[in-house]
Amino acid sequence: MKNIKRIISLLIVFSLALVAGLAAMPAKEVSAVDTAYTDSGDANKTGRYKVNEITEINYLPYGVVHYKHQGESTSDSIAVGSDVDGIYGPSTEKFVRGQYYAQQVNVLEVPSTPGVKLVPWMNYTGNKWNLTTVRNFIYDFEAKNPEWTIIGGINGDGFDINKNLPFPAQSNGVTISNGDFFKSTTTGNGIMGFVRDGRQNESALAFVGASAANNSLITVVDVYDANDNIISRHSIHKHNSAPEVGQSSVYYGIFTNSPASYTFYPKEVDANAYFYGVGSAEIWLPNHENNGDFYGKGIISTTDKGSLSTLERNQFAICTMDADLKEALAVGVKVRVQRVYSGSYAHIDNAISVFGGRILNNGVTDAFQAGTRHPRTFLGVKADGTICLMVADGRNGLIGMHGVDGHEMAAMLRRYGCVRGYNLDGGGSSTLIIKDENGNIVVKNKPSDGWERTDGNCLFVAVRKPKVNVTAKAETRKLTLRVNIQENLDHDINKLYISLNNERKEVVDGVVTFDRLQPGTEYEYQLSYSDSNNLSMNMDIKGKAQTNYNKPELKGIKCVEDADSFDFTINYRDSNNISNFGVAPIIVNGHEYLFVDGAVSIPKSEVGDAIETCVVKIEYLLNAVDVYKQSVNNAHLAFALPIENMYATMENLIKDIY
C-alpha cells in the first residue's frame, strides 16, 4: 500500500511539474509547425493563419533570425466568389468562405539591443531621389557608410512611382536615417521610430501620429569639426526669406510643376545679413517647394554674397544675424541644414512612415484593408521589444502564394508574437533580403513582378561591427587568443566569447585558450557576446589561427676530415617536410655551400686546411605563417648543437616573459 501511495504521489508531482513547464513555455515558437490556427484577435476571429512547414531557418549575426514558412490562411472579410489571389493574380479560382489558402511568409526577427539598428535608407546619388532595388540600396548604403554592414532588409514606404512630384521619386513619408532627415514631412497614418537603446519592451518601436510628428519639426543647422563630428547645433528660423535680429535663415532653389514638370527656380538671396554659401553641396534635397522640407549638407565655400547671390542646383546658403552661429561658421566648415523632431520626439533618429495604416493594436486587428488580398510588407513588435520584419507573397495562387488582407496580416503578426503591427508598401514592391554567411545578398521571398522592383526607400537591419583586435599565440596542440575590444560601437557587450573547434569559451581578462587541438591545423574562430539582458549575439567577426607543426628533429651535425676535404652530414627527422635541414646553407671560413640530401663535401683547396668558422643556417615552419630560424655556430664541433639549442631555448623563454 505504501508503495502504491508513493507511486501516486510521484505521478501527481510529475503531472504538476509538466503542467508548470508547459505554462512556462512560449505560446508560439517560431521554429515550430502549428497544430492550431492563430486568429486576428477580434471577437469574430475574422482572420486565421497557421504554419504547416518550416522550409528555411537562417541564424544571422547579432541575434537576427530569418524564417521561411509555408502556411495557410483565410479571412471572413474576403468576398465570396472574388479572386483568391487578388485582382492581379493569375488564378481563376474563386474564394470560398472558410477555406484555407496556401501562403509563403518570410520573417526577420530583430532583437532589441543597442548594437542592432533598424535604419531606413534612400539613394541620394546625384542629389535626387533614385528609385532603387533593395539589393542596390544595400550596395549604396555600404559604399557611403563603410563602417556599417547590412544583415537584412525589406522595402519601405510607398513612393512617387510615376514621378509626378516636382522633385520626383521621393517616398510618401519620412526617410530618417541615423540622424539624417532626408525627408522630414510624413503623410497618412504616422511614423515608426526605431528606438534601439536596449529597452526590452514594445516601446522599442515608437509610433507617432502624422500631425504630432509634423508639428514637432524644427529647422536646425549642425556644424562639424575637422573629424566630421557635430560640435554645435543652431536654430534656423526662416526658409528663403531674410532673418531678423538674432535669427538665421536658409536659402535654396526649388522645383515646381509649373509651367512644366520638374521646373527649377533658382533663388536670389535678398538678406542683408552675414552670408555663408555652399557652392557645391554634398547632399541637396529640396523635397517641397513651400513647406520647408529641405535637406542640405556641404562645406561653406564663400562668405561673399556677391559671388553666390543666385543659388542654382546643388547650392544653398545660410544667412544669419545670430552672433553664436556667426562665430561657428567660416569658409571650410561643413554644415548640415535639416528639419528634425523636437520635444518628446527629439530622440528619434531612425524613422519611416506607415503606408496605409496600422494592422494590429494591443493584439487586436485594426481591420486594415479588410477583404483585399495583395503581397504585403509589414512589421510588428513583440512585448519584449523584438521587431519582426515580414513579407507575405501574393498574386500567384497557382504556386501557393495568395497574398493576404488586413485580418490575415493581423493573424500572422499574432502568430509571430507581435502585439502591434504596421503596414509598408506591398504589391510588386514586397521584398525581403538577407546577407548570407558568404556575404551574398539573397532575396528570400518571390516578388510578384518576377523581378526586384525599384523603390523610393527601404528599411535595413544594420550594425557597426565592434572594433576588436585578436592575436593568436600558437603551440603544437594549443591556441591562446588575446582579445582587445577597442570600440564597442553601441554594442552592449557584457560577456565576450570565442567559438573554435566546436567549443565556445568565455574570454576572461582578454585571454582564452583552446587545447587538445591537432598539430599543424588551421582553425576558424568566431566572436560572440551576451548583453546585459543575457541575449546571445553571434558577431560578424571571424578569423583563422593555426597550431604549430610537430617540430622537426635535428639529431646532429657530423664533420669528418680527410686529406682533401671536410665532409659534413646532417642527421634529422622531418616527417612533415617543413624544414631546410637537408638543403641548409653552410658557411665555412667565409665560403658558402649547400647541403644536398643532408650531405656536403667541402674541398680544403677552397677553405684551407683548418676550420676557423663554421655556421649552419637552419630553419623550419612553425605554422603556415611563422618561420623559426637558427644559426648553429661551430657546427664542425661535436658540442656545438647542444649549446646552440640551449641558447635558443633561453632566448625563447625571455621572449615569452616580455
N, C-alpha and C positions, 0 to 999 in steps of 0.2 A: 504493500500500500504506500509506504514511504517513497519507494522508487517511482511509483505512478505519479504521486504528488510532485516529486522533483521534476519529472518529465513535463508535466502540465505547466509547472512554474516556468521552466526553461522555454517552453513553447510560447507562453504569454510574453515573457521578456523579449524573445526573438521577434515576435509579432509587433510589439511596441517599438522596438528598435527599427524594424523595417519600415513601419509607418512614419516614424520620425525622420528616417533617412529619405523616404520619398517626399515628405513635406519639405525637406530642406533643399531638394533638387530644383533647378530652374524649371519653370513651366514649359519652356520650349528650348531645346538645344538646337542651334542652327545646323549642327552637323548630323542631326537625326532625321530619319524618314518619319513622316507623321502617320498616326493611326486615326486621327480625327481632324475635322476641319477647324480652322480658326476663322471666326466671323469678324464683321466690321465694327462691332462694339455697340451698335444701336439695338434697340429693343426687338426689332424685327429680324436682326441678323441678316441684313439685306445682301451683303457681300460675304463670300466664303472662299477659303483657299486652303490647300494643303500641299505638302511636298511629297512626291512619290519616289523620286530618285535623286541621289546626290551624284552628279556627273563630274564634279571637279571641286577640289579644295586646294587653295594656294596660301601657304603661310608666308607672308611677305615681311620685310624688315619692320622693326619698331612696333610689333604687335598688331599690324594690319593683316586682316584675313579676307581672302576672296572666296566666295562660294558661287557655284553654278548649280541651280536646281531645276529639275523638271517637275512640274506640278500640274494642278488643275484648279480652276476657279469658276465661279458663276456670280451673277448679280441679278436679283429680282427686279432691279430698276431698268434692265435692258428690255426693250420692247420685243414681245413675242413676234417672230417672223422677220426680224431685222437680220442683217448680215452678221454672222457670228464673229467675223474678224474686222468689222467696221466697214465703212463705205468705200475705203480704198483698198480693201483686201481682195485677193483673187478667189476666195472660196465663195461658192454659191449656196452653201448650206445656210439654213435659216435657224435663228435662235429658238431654243425650246426652254421654257421655264423649268428650273430645277435640274437641268442637265449641266454637267461639268465639262469644261473645255480645257484642252492642254495649254500649258504656259511654260515659257522658259524665262527664268528670273536669275539675274546676276546681282550679287550683293558684295559691297566692300564695307567691312566693319572697321571703324577707325576709333581706337581708344582715346579717352580724354586724358591727354598728358601733354605737358607744355612743349615737348620737343617735336610733336607731330602736328603739323599745321594743316588747316584747310584754307587754301589760297586760291581765290578767283584770279583769272588772267584774261587779258586781251592782247592782241597783236597790234602794237602801235608803230610798227616799222613804216618809215616814210611819213610819220606824223599824220596818220589817218587810221581809221578802223579797217582792219583787213579780215575779211571772212576767212576762217582757217579751220582745218580739221583738228580734232582733239589731239591726234598724234603730232601734228605740226605745231600746235600750241606748246606741247612738251618740248620739242626741239627749240622753239623760240624762247621759252621761259628759261631753259637751262643754259642757252647761249648768252642770254642777257643777265642771268643770275648764276654764275658758275659755282658759287658756294652752296647752292641748293641742288637737291636731287628729287625727282618725282617718283613716287611709289605707284600711284594710280590716279585715275581721274574720270570725270564724266562731263558731258556737255552742260552748258549753263542755262541762262535766261533766254527768253525769246529775243528776237533781234530784227533789225530792219532788213529783212531778207530780200526785198525787192528794191532796196536802196532808194527809197522815196524821200528820206530826210535831206535837208540841205547839207548837213555833214553826215554822209551816209554810212550805213552798215553797222551802226553802233547798237549796243544792247538796249533792250527796252528800259531796263532799270540800271541800278548802280553796278559798277565794277570797281571794287575797292580791294587792293592787293598789297599786303604788307605795308599799310600806311599810305600808299599811293591811291588817291581818289581819282582814278582815271575818268570815271563818270560818277557824279555825286547825286543826281536827281533820280528818284525812284518813281515808278508808276505802279498802278494796280494795288495789290494787297499789302505790300510792305517789303522789308528786307530781312534777310537772315544774317546775323553777325556771328562769327565763329570765335568764341572766347576760349582760347587754349591756354589756360593758366593752371591746369591740373585739377580743377574742381571736379569732383566725382558726382555730378548731378546734371539734370537736364538743362540747367541754365548755361551749359557749355554751348548751346545753340540759342542765341538771343534773338527773339523776333521783335521787330519794331514796325508798327504801322506806318504806312506811306506818309501820312500827314505829319505824324510826330517826327519821323526821320527828316523829312524835307524842312520842317520848321526849325530844326536844330542846326541847320547848316550855317556856317560862318566861313568867310574867306580869310585865309592866312597866307603869309609868306614865311617860308622856312629858309634859314641862312646856314650854309655849310662851311666847314673848315677845310683845310687842305687835304685832310684824310677822309673826306666825304662823310663826316659826321655832322648831324644837325646840332648847331650850337645856340641857336635862338629862334624864337617864333614871334611874329608880329602880326597885328591885325591889318587887313585890307578892308577899307570901308566902302569903296565905290568901284564900279566897273565902267570904264570908258567915259568917265566924267571927272572933272577936276576936284581934287581933295580940298577940304577946308583946313583951317589951322588945327594942327595936332592929328590930322588924318593922313591916310595913304590911299592911292588908287592904283589899279592895274589897267593897262590899255592893251588891246589886241584887235585884229581884224576879225570879221565874222563872215559866215556863209548864209545865204538865203536861197529860196527857190524863186526869187523874183529879180529880174524879169524871166530868167531861165533857171533850170535846175542847177544847183551847186554853184551859184554865182558868188564870187568872193568880193567883199568890200574892204579895201584897206582902211586903216583907222588913222586919222590925224590926231596927234597929241596936242590938246588945247590947254593943258595945265601949265600954270606959272608956278612950278614947284621944282624941288630937286629931282633930277631925271636920272634913271638908271635903265639903260636899254640892253636887251638881249638880242643881238643881231642874227644869231643862228641857234635856235633852240634845240636842245637835246630831245625833248618831248614837247609837243604843242598840239593840244586838242581843244579847239573851240566848239564844244559839243552843241551849244544852243546859241541862237542869235541874240536873245534878250534876257534869259533868266539867270545869267551868271555862272552857268555850268562850264567852267573853263579850267583846264589843267595846263600849266606851263612850267618847264624846268630847263635851266640852262645857265651859262656863265655870262655875267654882265660884261659887255664889250665896250660900252661907251657911257659917258656921263654928259655928252654933248647932244642936247636935243636936236640941234640943227642937223646933225649927221644921221638922225634916225627919227625924224619928225613924222614921217608917214610909215606906219607899220604894215609890212607886207606879210605874206605867208611865212610861217615858222619864226615869227618875231613877236616879242611883247616887251612892255616897259612898265616899270614901277615909278610912279611919281609920288613924292612924299613931302609932307610938311610936319613930320614927326621926328623929333631930334634923336630918339633912340634908334629908329630904323635908319636914319641918315648915317649915324655913327657905325652901323653894322655893314653898310653897303659900300662897295668900291668896285672898280674895274678888276676883273679876275675872280670875283667872288661868285660861287654857284648859289642859285636861289631856286626855290620851288613855290609856285603860286597854285593854290587849290582850295576848294571848299571842303571842309571837314565837319564832322559831328561835334557838337558841344554839349555841355551839361552832363546829364546822366548817361549820354551815349558816347562821350568823348573817348572811352576806352576801346571802342570798336575800330580795329584796323584791318579787318578782312570781312567783306560782306558782299552778298549777291542778292538780287531781288527775286522774290517769289514770282513765278509765272502762273498766272491764273488764280491760284488761291491755296488755302490750307486744306489738307486732306483729312487730318486726324488731330483731335484736340482732347487731351486728358483721356486718351484711349477710346474715344468715340468718333465715328465717322462724321465728317462735315458735309457729306453728300455732294462733294465736289464733282462736277461734270457727270452726274449720275446718268447712266444709260448710254454713254458714249465711249466706245472702245477705240483706243489708239495704242501704239507703242508709247511707253511712258518712261521718263526720267524723273525720279523723285528722291527725297531724302527724309530720314526721320532721326529722332534722338531717343535713346533709352533713358530710363530713370537714373542710370549711373553715369550719364554723360557720353556714352559711346554713340557715335553717329554712324548711321547706315546710309551709304550711297547706293541707289538701286536703279536698275533698268529692267523693265518687263518688255520683252519683244512682242511685236504685233504685225498686223497687216499681212500675215502669211499663215492662215489657219491650215493650209494644206500640209504644213510641216510642224504643226503643233505650236504655233505662235499666234495667238488670237488677239493680243492686246487686252487692255483692261480699262474699266471705268473707275470712277472715284471710289465706289464701295469696295470693289475688288482691291484697289490700291490700299485702302484702309485696312482690309483684312490681311494683306501682305505685310504692311507695316507692323500690325499687331503680332503676326506670326514671328517676325524677327525681333520682337521685344520692344518695339518703339511705343512711346506714349504720345508723341507729337510727330506730325509729318507735313511736308510742303512739296508743292509741285514745281518742276522745272520744265524746260521746253521738251516736248516729246516728238512724236511722229518720226520723220526721217532723220531728225537730229539726234535721237536717242543713241548714245554711245557710252560704253564703259570699257576702260582700258586699264591694263596693269603693265608694269615693267617686270619681266621675268628675271630669274637668277642670273641669266647671262646678259642682262641689260637690254634685251629686245622689248620693243613696245608692241603689245599684243592686244587686239580688240577681242573682248570675250563675249560680247553679245552679237546679234546679227542685225545690223542696221537695215531698216525696211527698204531703203532706196537701192540696196545691193552694193553700196559703197559708203565710205565715210563722208558725211555731209560737212560742208564748211559752216561754221557758226560764228556768232558775234563774241562769245566769251565761253569760259569753261570753269570747272572747279577741280582743283588738284588736291591730292594728299601729298604734302611736300615736307621735306626735312632738310635741315642743315646738319651734315654729319659732324658729330663732335670731333674736335681735333685731338687725336690720340697718337702718341708715339710708342711703338712696340719694338723692342730689341730682343734678340734671342741669343742665349749662350748655349752652345751645343756640346753635348758629350756623346759617347758611343751609344748609350741606351737611355739618355735623358735630355730633355729640353727645359731650360729655365727662361721664361719670358718676363721681361721687365716692362711695365706699362705705365706711361705717364699721360694723364689727361691734361692737355694744355688749355683747352677751352671746351666747356660742355655745351655751349651754344643753345641754351634754354632747356636742354635735356635734364630731367630730374634723376640724376644717377645716384642712387642710394648704395647699391652694391654692384660691383663690376665682375663679370665672369668671362672666362675664355673656354671655348669648346675645342678639343683636339683629340683625335683618336677615339671618338665616341665617349669621351669623358668631358664633363662640364665642371670646372673648378672656379671657386671664388678667388679673385685677385686680392691678396692680403698685403698691405703695406707696399703695394706696387709690384708684387712678385707672385708668380705662380709657376709650379714645377710639375712636369709630366714625366713619369719614369716608366720602366718596363716597355720601352719602345724598341723598334728594330734598328740595328745599325745601318747607317748609310741610306736612310729612308726619308723622303720628303713628306711632311705632314702639313695639311691645311688647317688653319685655326680661324675661328670666328669669335668676335666680341659680342657680348650681350650685357644687359643690365636689368636690375629690378629697381623700380622707383619707390618713392616713399609711401605709395599706396599698394606696394607689393605686386604691381603689374610687371610682367616679364617682357622685355623688349629685345628681340634679335637686332643687332646693329648691322648696318650695311658696311661693315668694316671687316675685311678678311685679309689674311696673309699666309705666307708659307715659310716654314722653317725645316731644316734638315738636320737629322742626327749625324754625328761623325761616323766615318767608316771605321771598321776594325783596323787598328793601326798595323801597318806592315812591320815585320820584324827584321831588323838589321842585326844579324848574328855576329858578324865580324868582318874585318878587312885584313887580308894577309898579304905580306910582301916577301917574295923570295928573290934573293940576289944571286945572279950567276956572273960569269966573266964579262958578258956583253950587255946585260940588261937588268932592269928591276921588273919583276913580273908580279902584278897585283891581281888579286881575286876578291870579289865581294860575296860573302855568304849571307843570303837573305831569304825571307819568305814573304810573298806578296800575292795572296790569293785573289785580291780584287783588282790587281794591276793598276794601282793608283800611285806608285812611286816611280822615281827615276833611277832606282838603285842599280839596275842592270846596265844603264847607259849614262851614269853620273859623270860629270866633269872631274878630272883630277889634275891638279897643278903641282908640278914637281920642279923646284928650282926656277920658277917663273915660266915654265913651258906647260901649255895646257893640252890635255889629251881627253879622250872619252873612253869609258868602259864599253865593251861590246859583249853582250850576253854575260855581263858580270866579270869580264876579264880584260886586262890590257897589259901589253909588254912595252916598257919604256926604254929605249936604247940609251946606253951610257954615253954613246958618241954625241948625243944631243944635250943631255942634262949633267954630264960629268960622272965621276966615279963615286961620288958620295952625295947622299941626300941631305940637304940643309933645311929645305922647307918642303912640306908635302901637305896639300889640302884637298880633301874630297868634299864636293858640294852636293849634299843630298837634299831631296825634297819629296813631299808626298801630299796628297789631298786629304785634308781633314774632313771636308764635305764638298758639296758642289761649288762652293764659293771660296772657302778659305784654304790656303796652302801653307803647310809647315815647311820651313827652310832651316837647314843647319849646316854649318861648315865644320867638318871633322879635321882638326889640325893635327899635325904629326901623325898622319894616318898610316905611315910605314912602321910605326912603333906599336907593339902589342897592347900597351896600356892606354893608347890614345882614345879609343872608342868609349871605354867605361868612364874616363874622365870627362869627355865631352858630353856624354849623356847625363852625368851628374850635374854638370854646369847648366845644361839646358833645363833640367828639372828644377833647379833652384831659380832660374830666370822665370820660368812659368809660374812658380809659386809667388814670386814677387809681383808679377803682373796681376794674378788673381787678387792679391791683397789690395793693390792700388787701383 
